[in-house]
């Protein structure tokens, strides 16, 4: 762990407090912009909201696009195996919640390979029609309801059911598993906590999905299917099958990754188009020709995962600052996606941007998001159905989650106009 000394004074611009993370994205970016322009690597006090008294006395905030990519693509200098979140979290919860995200080297690549076979472009192409049909059904229901919570009725439904369908999870588990994942994302949010201590919220969500993961592993062993989970049950690493504990931990991770990020991108992406009718009109002029680039701009705009931590494996230099072995280094993806040196007018939603180069799926390297192709397919079909069939859709301002990890939307009311037949 790092230590505070005279040459590492805390930066005058604070990005660690819960007060900072309770701000809206554009308000937060006033501070982040000052850092990425002038001090793209800054020494910050420990993040507020952790469950334990900090053992370290700070971390390095990395806010520029260039340096985020550097950290991401140099795992030999900045490892994941000592944790990925910027608060102090008990080791047992950390291991259960992070899965192979908090692994390095050969073990990480082996576990990743087991899962990634289900998310290749070839496999996603096979799922394309079922994803389209699911999008049709979701918008059918939205039109039937006429109004209601867009997050609950629309955005949540696509990733939850698509991922759990790929995994083979029975329907009776899905809502609870998605709810548990929400608690893991929102343990610092007072609304999500509902009077509980943050540690209890994270423990409830993590243990809840561990329990489902164990039951799912047992169910799959007794009745194997042709899906990714059955393949993992059958897989061997160095001649050994995955334990139920390893499978349950994997389920915890994939439930979070498979639900929250795409849900947020559907919610805030739809809102961005409605607030920028010129961009929506431009998209609809040539939907098939422009949707791929539009999805990339949505991902840049939304930045559904805002931060990820690494730990320095050795003394090194980053952005002109001396990093010591054991220092925490936190990448601020939301800042990298607003970097003026890469994106002209970064607070302009512009689906014709070329090239994209966002870091919404991470800045490259061994931890690049394995679900990126699946996420893009879901976004493409949801935007197709929403904007072609609900031309009079209106959305209220989103209620955003308070926290430094997931830029999630808790609620956003929707009202529909006259439907368009599909």
C-alpha positions in Angstrom: 0.0 0.0 0.0 1.1 3.5 -0.7 2.0 6.1 1.9 1.5 9.9 2.0 4.5 12.1 1.8 5.4 15.7 1.1 5.8 15.0 -2.7 2.3 13.5 -2.9 -0.1 16.2 -1.7 -3.7 15.8 -2.5 -4.9 17.6 -5.5 -7.0 20.7 -5.0 -9.6 19.3 -7.3 -11.5 16.6 -5.4 -13.0 13.6 -7.2 -13.2 11.2 -4.3 -16.1 12.5 -2.2 -19.7 11.2 -2.4 -20.7 14.8 -2.9 -18.7 14.8 -6.2 -20.3 11.5 -7.3 -23.8 12.8 -6.5 -23.4 15.5 -9.1 -24.7 15.1 -12.6 -22.2 14.0 -15.3 -21.7 17.4 -16.9 -21.2 19.0 -13.5 -18.7 16.4 -12.6 -16.9 17.0 -15.8 -16.1 20.6 -14.9 -13.6 19.1 -12.3 -12.5 16.3 -14.5 -11.8 18.6 -17.4 -9.5 20.7 -15.3 -7.6 17.6 -14.3 -7.3 16.0 -17.7 -6.1 19.3 -19.2 -3.6 20.3 -16.6 -2.9 17.3 -14.3 -4.1 14.1 -16.1 -2.6 12.0 -13.3 -3.5 13.5 -9.9 -3.1 12.3 -6.3 -6.4 12.0 -4.6 -7.6 11.1 -1.0 -9.2 7.7 -0.4 -12.7 7.4 -1.9 -15.5 8.1 0.5 -18.1 5.3 1.0 -15.8 2.3 1.6 -16.6 -0.3 4.1 -13.3 -0.3 5.9 -10.9 2.3 7.2 -8.5 2.9 4.3 -5.3 1.1 4.6 -3.8 3.3 1.9 -4.0 7.1 1.9 -4.8 7.8 -1.6 -4.9 6.8 -5.3 -3.9 8.3 -8.6 -6.8 9.5 -10.8 -6.1 9.0 -14.5 -8.3 11.3 -16.5 -6.9 11.6 -20.0 -7.9 9.3 -22.9 -4.2 8.6 -23.8 -3.2 7.6 -20.3 -6.3 5.5 -19.7 -5.3 3.5 -22.8 -1.7 3.2 -21.5 -2.8 1.8 -18.2 -5.2 -0.6 -19.9 -2.7 -2.0 -22.3 0.2 -2.5 -19.9 -1.0 -5.2 -17.4 2.6 -5.9 -16.6 2.8 -2.5 -14.9 -0.8 -2.1 -13.7 -2.5 -5.3 -12.5 -6.1 -6.2 -11.7 -5.6 -9.0 -9.3 -5.5 -6.8 -6.2 -9.0 -5.3 -6.9 -10.9 -3.2 -9.4 -12.9 -0.8 -7.2 -11.6 2.5 -5.7 -13.0 1.9 -2.2 -11.7 -0.4 0.5 -13.8 -3.6 0.4 -13.4 -6.8 2.5 -11.4 -9.4 0.6 -14.0 -12.1 0.6 -16.7 -9.8 -0.9 -14.2 -8.4 -3.4 -13.3 -11.9 -4.6 -16.9 -13.0 -4.8 -18.0 -9.9 -6.7 -15.2 -9.4 -9.1 -14.6 -12.9 -10.6 -12.0 -12.9 -13.5 -12.1 -9.1 -13.7 -9.8 -9.2 -10.6 -7.4 -11.8 -12.1 -4.2 -11.4 -14.1 -2.1 -13.4 -16.5 -2.8 -17.0 -17.5 -5.6 -17.6 -15.0 -7.4 -14.6 -16.2 -7.0 -15.5 -19.9 -8.2 -19.1 -19.2 -11.3 -18.1 -17.4 -12.0 -15.4 -19.9 -11.7 -17.8 -22.8 -14.3 -20.1 -21.2 -16.8 -17.4 -21.3 -15.9 -15.5 -24.4 -16.7 -18.3 -26.7 -20.4 -17.5 -26.2 -19.9 -13.8 -27.2 -17.9 -13.9 -30.4 -19.3 -12.1 -33.5 -20.2 -15.5 -35.0 -22.2 -16.5 -32.0 -23.9 -13.1 -31.7 -24.9 -13.3 -35.3 -26.7 -16.5 -34.5 -28.6 -14.7 -31.8 -29.5 -11.7 -33.9 -33.0 -12.7 -34.8 -33.9 -13.7 -31.3 -32.6 -10.3 -30.0 -34.7 -8.6 -32.7 -37.8 -10.5 -31.6 -37.2 -9.7 -28.0 -36.9 -6.0 -28.9 -40.2 -6.2 -30.8 -41.9 -7.8 -27.7 -40.5 -5.2 -25.3 -41.8 -2.3 -27.4 -45.1 -4.1 -27.9 -45.5 -4.0 -24.1 -44.4 -0.4 -23.8 -47.1 0.6 -26.3 -49.7 -1.5 -24.5 -48.8 0.2 -21.2 -48.8 3.7 -22.7 -46.6 5.0 -19.8 -44.5 3.8 -17.0 -40.9 3.4 -15.9 -38.8 3.2 -19.0 -35.9 1.5 -17.1 -38.1 -1.2 -15.6 -40.3 -1.9 -18.6 -37.9 -1.4 -21.4 -34.2 -1.0 -20.7 -33.9 -3.7 -18.1 -35.8 -6.3 -20.1 -33.5 -6.6 -23.0 -30.1 -7.3 -21.4 -31.6 -9.3 -18.5 -33.4 -11.8 -20.6 -30.8 -11.9 -23.4 -27.9 -12.7 -21.1 -29.8 -15.2 -18.9 -31.2 -16.9 -22.0 -27.6 -17.4 -23.3 -26.6 -18.8 -19.9 -29.7 -20.9 -19.6 -30.9 -19.5 -16.3 -34.6 -20.4 -15.6 -37.0 -17.5 -15.8 -38.0 -17.8 -12.1 -34.5 -16.7 -11.1 -34.0 -13.7 -13.4 -35.7 -10.8 -11.7 -34.1 -11.6 -8.4 -30.7 -12.1 -10.0 -31.0 -8.7 -11.8 -32.1 -7.1 -8.5 -29.1 -8.5 -6.7 -26.9 -7.1 -9.4 -28.5 -3.7 -8.9 -27.6 -3.7 -5.3 -24.0 -4.5 -6.1 -23.9 -1.5 -8.4 -25.7 0.9 -6.0 -24.5 0.1 -2.5 -23.5 3.7 -1.9 -26.8 5.1 -3.1 -29.1 6.1 -0.2 -32.2 5.2 -2.2 -30.9 1.7 -3.0 -29.7 1.2 0.6 -33.1 1.9 2.0 -31.7 2.4 5.5 -29.1 -0.3 5.4 -25.4 0.3 5.7 -23.5 0.2 2.4 -21.6 -3.0 3.5 -24.9 -4.7 4.1 -26.3 -3.7 0.7 -23.2 -5.0 -1.2 -23.2 -8.2 0.9 -26.9 -8.8 0.3 -26.5 -8.4 -3.5 -23.3 -10.5 -3.7 -24.5 -13.3 -1.4 -27.9 -13.3 -3.2 -26.3 -14.0 -6.5 -23.8 -16.4 -5.1 -26.7 -18.4 -3.8 -28.4 -18.4 -7.2 -25.1 -19.2 -8.8 -24.6 -22.3 -6.6 -28.2 -23.5 -7.3 -27.7 -22.8 -11.0 -24.5 -24.9 -11.0 -26.2 -27.8 -9.3 -29.2 -27.6 -11.6 -27.0 -27.6 -14.7 -24.9 -30.6 -13.5 -28.1 -32.6 -13.0 -29.6 -31.5 -16.2 -27.1 -30.2 -18.7 -28.1 -28.1 -21.7 -26.6 -26.7 -24.9 -25.5 -23.3 -23.5 -22.6 -21.4 -22.1 -23.2 -22.5 -18.5 -23.3 -26.2 -19.4 -20.1 -25.7 -21.4 -18.4 -24.2 -18.3 -19.6 -27.0 -16.1 -17.9 -29.4 -18.5 -14.7 -27.4 -18.9 -11.4 -28.3 -17.4 -8.5 -26.1 -16.4 -5.2 -28.0 -16.0 -7.2 -31.2 -15.9 -9.6 -29.9 -13.2 -13.2 -28.9 -13.5 -14.4 -25.6 -12.2 -15.6 -25.8 -8.6 -19.1 -24.7 -7.7 -17.5 -21.7 -5.9 -15.8 -20.7 -9.1 -19.0 -21.1 -11.1 -21.0 -19.1 -8.5 -18.5 -16.3 -8.5 -18.6 -16.2 -12.3 -22.3 -16.0 -12.2 -22.1 -13.0 -9.8 -19.8 -11.2 -12.2 -21.7 -11.9 -15.4 -25.0 -11.0 -13.8 -23.7 -7.5 -13.1 -21.9 -7.1 -16.4 -24.7 -8.6 -18.4 -27.4 -6.4 -16.9 -26.4 -3.0 -15.8 -24.2 -1.5 -18.6 -26.5 -2.2 -21.5 -29.5 -1.2 -19.5 -27.9 2.2 -18.8 -26.9 2.6 -22.5 -30.4 1.9 -23.7 -31.9 4.4 -21.2 -29.5 7.3 -21.6 -29.0 6.6 -25.3 -32.7 6.9 -26.0 -32.7 10.1 -23.9 -29.8 11.6 -25.9 -31.6 11.0 -29.2 -34.8 12.6 -27.9 -32.9 15.6 -26.6 -31.1 15.9 -30.0 -33.9 15.6 -32.6 -31.5 16.5 -35.4 -29.4 13.5 -34.6 -32.5 11.3 -34.5 -33.6 12.6 -37.9 -30.2 12.0 -39.3 -30.2 8.4 -38.0 -33.7 7.7 -39.4 -32.7 9.0 -42.9 -30.5 5.9 -43.2 -30.9 3.7 -40.2 -29.1 0.7 -41.5 -26.2 2.7 -42.8 -25.8 4.9 -39.7 -26.8 2.8 -36.7 -23.3 1.2 -36.1 -21.7 4.6 -35.8 -24.6 5.8 -33.7 -24.2 3.0 -31.2 -20.5 3.9 -30.8 -21.4 7.5 -30.0 -24.1 6.4 -27.5 -21.4 4.3 -25.7 -19.0 7.3 -25.6 -21.8 9.6 -24.5 -23.1 7.4 -21.8 -19.9 5.8 -20.4 -21.9 3.2 -18.4 -18.9 2.2 -16.4 -17.2 5.3 -15.0 -14.1 4.0 -13.2 -11.9 1.0 -12.9 -8.9 0.5 -10.6 -5.5 -1.1 -11.2 -2.5 -1.5 -8.9 1.0 -0.7 -9.8 3.2 -3.8 -9.9 6.5 -1.9 -9.8 7.8 1.7 -9.6 7.0 3.4 -12.8 6.2 6.8 -14.4 2.8 7.8 -15.7 1.9 11.2 -17.1 5.0 12.8 -15.5 4.2 11.4 -12.0 6.2 8.9 -10.1 4.1 5.8 -9.3 5.3 3.5 -6.6 4.8 -0.2 -6.5 1.5 -0.9 -4.7 -0.1 2.4 -5.6 -3.7 2.4 -6.7 -4.3 3.8 -10.2 -7.9 4.6 -11.1 -9.0 5.1 -14.7 -11.8 7.6 -15.1 -13.5 6.4 -18.3 -16.2 9.0 -18.3 -13.4 11.6 -18.4 -11.5 9.9 -21.2 -14.7 9.9 -23.3 -14.9 13.7 -22.9 -11.2 14.3 -23.7 -11.1 17.4 -26.0 -7.9 16.3 -27.6 -9.6 13.2 -29.0 -13.3 14.3 -29.3 -14.1 17.7 -30.8 -16.9 19.4 -28.8 -17.2 16.3 -26.5 -20.5 17.5 -25.0 -22.1 17.5 -28.4 -24.0 14.3 -29.2 -22.9 13.6 -32.8 -23.5 10.2 -34.3 -21.4 11.1 -37.4 -18.2 11.3 -35.4 -15.3 9.6 -37.0 -13.2 8.0 -35.8 -14.8 7.0 -32.5 -12.1 5.6 -30.2 -14.1 5.7 -27.0 -13.1 3.8 -23.8 -16.6 2.7 -22.8 -15.5 -1.0 -23.1 -12.1 -0.2 -21.5 -9.1 1.1 -23.2 -8.0 -2.1 -24.8 -5.7 -4.7 -23.3 -6.6 -8.1 -21.8 -9.6 -6.8 -19.9 -11.5 -5.3 -22.9 -15.2 -6.1 -22.5 -16.0 -9.6 -23.9 -19.7 -8.6 -24.2 -19.1 -5.7 -26.6 -20.6 -7.4 -29.7 -23.6 -8.6 -27.7 -24.2 -5.1 -26.3 -24.0 -3.5 -29.7 -26.5 -5.9 -31.1 -29.0 -5.3 -28.3 -28.6 -1.5 -28.7 -29.1 -1.6 -32.4 -32.3 -3.6 -32.2 -33.7 -1.6 -29.3 -33.1 1.7 -31.0 -34.6 0.3 -34.3 -37.9 -0.7 -32.5 -38.1 2.4 -30.3 -37.5 5.1 -32.9 -39.4 3.5 -35.7 -42.5 2.5 -33.7 -42.8 5.1 -30.9 -42.3 8.4 -32.7 -44.0 10.4 -29.9 -42.1 8.9 -27.0 -41.3 11.3 -24.2 -39.0 10.7 -21.2 -38.6 12.6 -17.9 -35.2 13.5 -16.5 -33.4 10.3 -15.4 -32.8 9.7 -11.7 -29.2 8.7 -11.6 -27.5 6.2 -9.2 -25.1 7.8 -6.7 -21.7 6.0 -6.9 -18.3 6.0 -8.6 -18.5 2.7 -10.5 -21.7 2.4 -12.6 -23.3 5.4 -14.2 -26.7 3.8 -13.9 -30.3 5.1 -14.1 -32.6 4.2 -11.3 -35.9 5.5 -12.9 -37.0 7.5 -15.9 -40.7 7.8 -16.7 -41.9 7.2 -20.3 -45.1 8.2 -22.1 -45.9 7.0 -25.6 -47.9 8.6 -28.4 -49.6 6.9 -31.3 -48.0 3.5 -32.0 -46.7 2.4 -35.4 -47.3 -1.2 -36.4 -44.4 -3.5 -36.9 
